[in-house]
């Protein structure tokens, strides 16, 4: 199509950004270019630059936390807050009633309440926790950028309805480069519930991993798996073992535990046979992986700080009203993190 030629500069420029989708991008999804190693080259370069950024941040966290991350790809901090602060945090969030977004994906309903310039002024304890150096420095190191993460209260209602398993329950990596997700769990997560599960060490690539990703990248654009085509590569447990990694580790953890993970590693949300509710303060951050500096966060600029999330949502809602851009996420009015879904 002629219009695709007009977009050629955009497709070429996307090679040097966090863009990850194979489908719809004739450069990133090119079978020929990926056979020659385009996807693997982007992964290698992004990993090296990410390592450079983390080295600049290494002195900001404890040596034992750095060692745990280098070994596993995640950091677990039990009893992250003192008991009085944690109880005050829970009480504050349990009383919250604000606008939320929800999505039903497979058999799971997920609710997100943003913690931003609109909600945080009402939540002094929560604001103090998420702005604390102890919290922010761990997230910055694992994410390899000193930037403001997107923050939410996330509630996951597992087995909410009949349907296919939640897409998060399949082992996958979020993207090709170092990236961050974090959970401060507000209640216990048992082993037979929807625990966060991670393949230790899978944030590091080896020769088998690179060969596997090269093969997948060659066919992803035309493949049947939509999420792999969008750059979030799905993988089976048999393939995980074949790549030389150990068994997945299910993180059954008590309340007041902070988990900070590089979700370019292989992970999943564990399946459960029962209806469960998992509430946490969820953080997410992703930047251009080819930037060598750790700072320069545009979302910290005046007028944008704490509002970028709602700006993004507003744009998505605008396009969602178009017939060609349906979305699974929608606003549902005022909700509490612990409130039952309205059917």
N, C-alpha and C positions, 0 to 999 in steps of 0.2 A: 504494500500500500504506500502511495506517495507520502502521506503524512508521517509515516515512520521514518522516512529519510530526514524530515524536518526535525525530528526528535533525536537524531543521531548524536549531536553534541551532548545532550542530556544523558543518554545511555552511556556514552564514553566517560563523562564526568562521574557517573555513579560508581565507577570502579574505585574511585578514591574517597568514597564515603562509607557510611554504615549500611548502605543499601544491600539487601541480601536476597531478594526474590529472584528466582530463576525464571519463573513464568511471566511473560509479558515484557521481559527485558532481553532483547536479542543479543546483548553483549554478555551480561552475567549468565544468561541461560544458554549460550552458544555451546553446542556439543563439541564443535571443533576447538574453540578456545579453551574449554575445560579439559578436553583431551590433552591439549598442550600444557595444561597446568594453571589456568587462570585462577580458578577457585582456590587451589592449594597455595598458590603464590600469595594471594590476598591473605589467606589464613596465616602463613608463615610470617609475612611482614607485620601483620597486626599483632601477632603474638610477641614478636621481638620489640616492637614499639611499646606494647603494654608492659612488658618486663622492664623496659627503660623507665616508664612512668612510675611503676611500683617501687623501683629502687629509689626514686626521689622521695617517696612517701614512707620508706621503710622505717625511719626513725620515729614515726608518729604513733606506732602501736608496739605492744610488748613483744619481745623476742619469741615467747611461747605461742603467741597468736600467729606470728609470721611463719613459724615452723609448722603449725597445724595447717595453715592455708597451703603452704608449699607442698605438703604431703598429701592433703586430701582434696583441696579445691574449695573448702568451706571452713568456717570458724564457728564453733558452738560455745556460747557463753551462758552457762547455767547461773541462776540467781543474779541476773544482770543488774537488777535494781535492788536496793535495800527493801525489806518487807513493807515498810511504811509507805515508801514512794510507789511501790508496785500496787498496793491496795488503793492508794489515792488515784492512781492512773486508771485502774479498773472501774472504780466508782464513778469517776468523771466520764468515762466512755460509755458505761452502762446507762447513764442518764441522758445520753446524746439522742436528739431527735432532729435530724436535718435531711436535706435532699440527698438522695442516693441514686446510683445507677445499678442495674442488675442485668444479668444475662443468664439464660438457661442454655447450657451447652451439654448435649448428651443427657445424662441422668443427674447432672449437678447444676445447682443455682449458685452463682457467685454475686455477692453484693459488695460494692465499693463506695465508701464514704471518704471524700478527699480531706486530707489534713493540710490546709493551705491558708492563704491570707483571709479567707472567709470564715473558716471554722476554728483555726488555732487561737484567735483572740478570745474565744469562749472557753478555751481549754488550757488553763495556765500550767497544770502539771504535765499534760501531754506535750505542750510546747517546750517546756523545760527539758523533758526527756529527749525529744527528737532533735533539739538544737544543742544538746550537750556534746562536748568534745569526745567523751567516751564512746558515744554512739556514732557521731559523724565521722570520726577518724577511721573507725573500722570499715564503714561503708566506703569511704574514699579509697582506702588501700585496696580492698577487694575489687572495687569498680575501676581502679587505677586513674581516677579523676577526682579532683577537689571541686565537686559541683553539687548543687542541691538536688537530692533525689526526689522523685515523685513519691508522695507519701499518702497512704490511705489506711483506713480501718477496713480490713478485708474479712468478709464472712463467707465461708464455704459450706453450703448445705449439700452434703453428699447423699446420694440416693434420694434426691428430692422428688424424682418422678421416674416412670418407666422410660427407658431409652438406651441408646448406645452408651458405652463407657465415656466418661469425660475425656476430652482430647488430652488433658494434662496427665492422664493416667498411663499414657504410652511413653516409653523412654525416648528422650529426645535431647538435643542441644538447642538453645534458643537462637543462637546465631554463630557466625564464624569467628568472632573476636571476643576478647575479654569483656564481660558485662556483669551487672550486679542485680541480684534480688535478695531481699532480706525479710525475715519474719521475727517479730517479738511476740511470742505466743502468750495470749491472755488467759488461756486455760490449758489443762493437761491435754496432751495428744497421745493416746494409747497406741500400742503396736498394731492393733486390729482396726484402727481408724485411718483417716486419710493423711498419714504421716508423709512428710517430705522425705524423698528417697533419692540418694545420690550415689553415683559410681565413683568411689574414692580414686583420686589421681587422674580422672578423665578430663580435667581442665588442661592437662598437658597432652600434647599429641605425640604419637610415636609413628614409626614407618607404616605399620599396619593401618593405623587410623587415617593417615594421609592418603594411603592407597584406596581405602574404602570411600573416603569423602570424594576423591577424584572420580571413582566409578559412579557414585550417586550423582555428582554434579553434572555428569555427561548426559544423564537421562531425566533429571529432575523436572525440567521445564515441560516435558511431555508426559510425565508420570501420572499415575492415578492418585497418588497421595497429595492432597491439596497443601498440607502444611509443609511437607518436604519441598514441594514446588515453591513455596513462599520463603524457603531458606531456613526453616526450623526442622532439621533432619531427624526423622524418626528412625529408631533402631530397635531390633529385638534383643532379648537377653542372650540368645544363642550367638548373635553377631558381636555383642559386647564381649563375651568370653573369647571369641575368635580374635578380637583385636588385642588381646593380651591383658585386659583389665580384670580386676578381681570382682567378686560378687557385689551387687548393689547393697547399700547400707540404708536400712529404714530407720529414720531418726524419731523414735518414740521418746518424747521429752516432756518434762513437767512445765507448768506455767512459769512465767518469768524467765524463759530461756530465749536468748537471741541467737538466731542462725543467720550468718552472712555468707552468701555463696556466689561463686562465679558460675553463672548458668550457661556459659559456653560449654561447660562440662555436661556429662550425660546425667539426666535426672528425670524424675517423674513424681506425681502425686499418687501415693499408694491407693489401691482400690480397697473398698470395704463392703462387707455384706449387709451392713446396717445403716440406718439413717444417723448421720453424725453432723455436728456443727463445729467448725473450726474458726476461731476468731483470733486475729493477730493485727499488729501494726505492720503493714506491708510496705516495703520500699523497693523502688525500681529505678534503675538509671542506665542509660545507654548513650554514648557519645560517638563522635567520629573516631574510629580506632586508629586512624593514621596521623593524628595530631601528636606531636612529641611532647607538648607541654601539659602540665596537670591542671592548670587553672583556666581562666578565661571563660567562666560560666555566664552565658548570655542571660540565663534565667534569674541571675542575681541583680540584673540592672533595675534601676528605679522604674516603676510602672509595670514591670513584668514579674518581679519577685513575688512568688507565692500565687501568681495568677495564670501562669503558663498552662497549667493543666486544664483550667476551665476554658481558656482560649482554644486549646486543642479539641476539647469536647464540643464546644460550640461549632467549630468547623465540621467535625464529624457528624453532628446532628443535622447541619445544613445539607450536607451531601447525602445523608441517610434518607432524606425526604425525596431524593431523586429515585426514579424507578430502577436505575442502573447501579445503585450503590446501597443495597440493603445492609442493615447491621443487626447483630444479635443483641447489642447493648442498648438500653433505653432508660430514661429517667422514670422513677416510680414514685416520686413524692417523698415525703418525710418518713424516714426509717430510723430504727435503733440498730446498732450492731448485733444485738441479741434477739431482736424481734423476729417472730416467725414470718415467712414469706406470705404475701397475700395472693391467694390463688384466684 
